[in-house]
Amino acid sequence: MDTSSATDAARKQALMGFVLPRQYAERFDHTQVHPTFSQDLVRELAASSIDFDTEGFQKVATALMRESADAEQFLVQAITGAAMVLGEWWSYDRISISAVKLGTQRLEELVFEIADERLRMHQKPDNPHKVIITYPSQSSHTLGSFVAAEIFNWHGWSVTSGPHVKFENVPEILAHESFDLLGVTLAVEHDLLLIHQLISRCRSVSKNKNLLVVVGGTQAFLRPNLAEEVNADFVATNASQAQAQAMSLLVNILTPSRR
């Protein structure tokens, strides 16, 4: 057997050993997470992200990108879907947290590569709006916020996000600088109260009294009343949806006096 065949066989065995498709579907309907791509292919991207064979990861990623309508669809469906599969495998004790971190790191690096390439090839549209994106300081689920930051940036928003934006400092930032939108990523249930407290504090001190708040992340798929639970204006299951809905609200609801 040649090296490529051996690698393919090893990956198929890994896919069989992690988690049954039924278990994945019990928590996340893949038609909501990544309707464009098959469940098997997204799971293969997740498996290859924790494989020592980096060429295998690139091969699967390239195959998925070819099936994508554009880079935005690839980020919000394939990358996000693979990250959720890693979390699902970890929750069933199929893989270690170290494996999750490795896979997430590779997915994040891919996001940045795609973002750099897009910025070289496309001019940002004019957009006067500003968004700040954050997540709980102790959270290891950072990939979603990176994807969201890139999507908003591609649509011309002025984006403030990243590790330098400390979760606990967001109210102070909003008190001194006017933002149109606060985006918060909520991955685990035990952060519900923490995020509710943050959002409420942000609303009370925000320089922009018409601040919109969107919450995304894993809990957006699991909790139908999430917006009410955390005092947000709306919930989005992916960054493209969040960006589009925020723009709709800003255009159709907010008044010119806001600025």
N, C-alpha and C positions, 0 to 999 in steps of 0.2 A: 504493500500500500504506500503511495507517495505521501509527502508531507501534507499537502492540501487536503487529501482524502482523510488522513488521520485527524487533522484539525476539525474537519466537518463532522466526523464521527464523534469526536470528543464533545463538540458543542451540542450535538443532538442528544448525547447521553446526559449532558448537564441540564438541558432543557427538561428532560424527562424527570430528573431528580429533584428539581426545585419545587414546583408547585403545579397542581393540576389546573387546567384552564377553568374548570368549574369553580375552584376556590377563588381565583382571580375575579371571576364574574360575580361572585357572591357579594363583593364589596364595591366593585367598580364596573359599570356597564361600559365595555370598551367602545361601544358605538357612540357614547357620549364623550369619552376621553379622546379617542382617535378614530373617528368614523371613516377617514380616508384609507386607513391602513389596517391590514389584517392583525388579529391578536397574536398570531404566531410570529409574524415578522417583528413586531414591536418587542415581544418577549425575547426574540433572538438578539435584538439590539441591546437589551438589558443584559442578557447572558454574556455577550461578547465584550461588554464594557468592563466586566470583571475577569476577563480572560487574560492570561499573560501574553497572548498573541495579539498585539496591537493592530497588526495588519487585518486580522479578522474583523475587528471593530470597525475599521475604516471601510472595509468591504461591505459590511451590512449597512453602515450609515450611508454610503454612496448609493446603494440600491434603494434605500428609502427616499433619499433626496431626489432620485430620478422619478419616483412615483409622485412626488410632491408638486403641487401647482406652483408654489414659490417657497422661498426661504421661511416666510412667516408661518405657513402651514406646517412646515417641517418642525419648526421650533415648538409651536403650541400643541402639536399633536404627537409627533414621534418622540421628541426629546422629553416632553412632559410625560407621555405615556410610559416610556422606558423608566423614568425616575419613579413613577408610581408602582411599576412592577418590582423594582428593587425594594421599595418600602414594603410591598406585599410579601415578598419572599422573606424579608427580615422579620416581619410580624409573625410568620409561621416558623421561625427559627430554621429556615432553610439555608440562610447565609449569615455570615457574621457582620457586625457593624463595620469592621474594617473593609469588608468586601463592598458594602454599601458606599463607604467613603471613596473607595477606589473608583467604583462605577460612576458616582456623582462627579468626581473630579474629571473623569474623561468626558462625560457629557457636558460639563461646564466649559472645558477647553474647546470642545466642538462648537458650542454656542459662540464663544469669543472669536473663533476662526471664521465662522459664517458671518458674524457681525462686522468684522474687519473687512471682509471681502465685499459685503453689501455696501458699506460706507464708501469704499473705493469706486463702486460701480453706479451708485445712485445718489442723487442730490436730495437732501431732506426737504420736505414740503414746508411752506410757511405755516406756523402754528404758534399763536401767542400764549398757549396754555402751559401750566406748570404742574408737575406731579412729584410727590415725594413717596417713595416706596420703602417699606420697612418690614421687619419680622422680629419675633422675640429674640432677645440676645442669646439665650441658651439653645436656640433651635439650630439643628444641623441641617434643616431643610431649606437651603439657600437657593437651590437651583431655580425654583419658581420665580423668585424675585429677580434673578438675573435675566431670565427669559422676558419677564414683564418689562424690565427696564429697557431692554433692547427693542421690544415691540413698540413701546411708547416713543422711544427715540426715533425709530424708523418713520413714525407718523408725525414727526416734527415737534413733539413735546419737549420742553425743557425738563430734564429728568434729574432728580436728586435721589441717589440710592447708593447701595454698596456697603461694605463693612465699616466705612468711616461714618456712616449715618447710624449712630447708636440709638437703639429702640427707645431707651429712657430719655433721650434728648430731643425726640421729635416734637413734643409739645413746645419746648423752648424755641425750636427752629420755626415752627408755625406761628409763634407769637411775634416773631421779629420779621418774618418774610411772608408775603402773600402767595399762597398756593391755591390752585383750583381743585386739586384732587389729592387725597391721601389714599394710598393703596397698602393694604396689610395682608401678608400671607399667613394663613392659619393652617398648620399641618396636623396638630394633635389636640385632642379634646381638652386636655388639662390647661391649655392656654386660653380658653374661652373667657374666663373672668379677667385675666390679665389684659387681653385685647379690648374687652369692653371698657375697662378702666382707662386704657390709653386713649381710645376713641373719644370717650366722654370728656377726658381732660383736654384733648386736642380741640374739640368743638368749643369748649368754654374759653380757651385762650387764643384761638386762631385769629390772626390779623384779618383774614377773610372770613367774615361771619356766614358766608354762603358756601363754606367748604363742603365739597362732596367727599364721601368715603365709600370705597369699595373694598370688599374682602374676598380673597381667593385662596387657593391652596386645596389640599386634600379634603378639608372639612366642608368645602363648598359642594362636594359631591355627596356628602354623607348627611348633611343637616339641612332639611328643606326650609327651616325658619332661621337660618344663620344670621341674616341681616338684622332681624329683630333682636336676636340673642346678644349681638355685640354692638348694637346701636349704629349700624352702617346704613347707608342709603341703598346699596344694592350689592348683590353677590355675583361674581363671575367665575365660571369654571375654566376659563382660559384668558390669556392676556389680550388676544384679539377682541374677544367679546367685551372685556373691560374697557378697552380703548374706545371701541365703537359706541358703547352705551354711554360712557362719560361724555364723549363728543356730542351725542344726541341730547343729553341733558343740558349741557352747556349752551348749545345752540338754541334749543327750543324752550328752555325753562328760565335760565338765568338772564337777568336784565343787563343792559349796557351800563347801568350805574354801578355795576359791580366793580368795574375797572375805574 
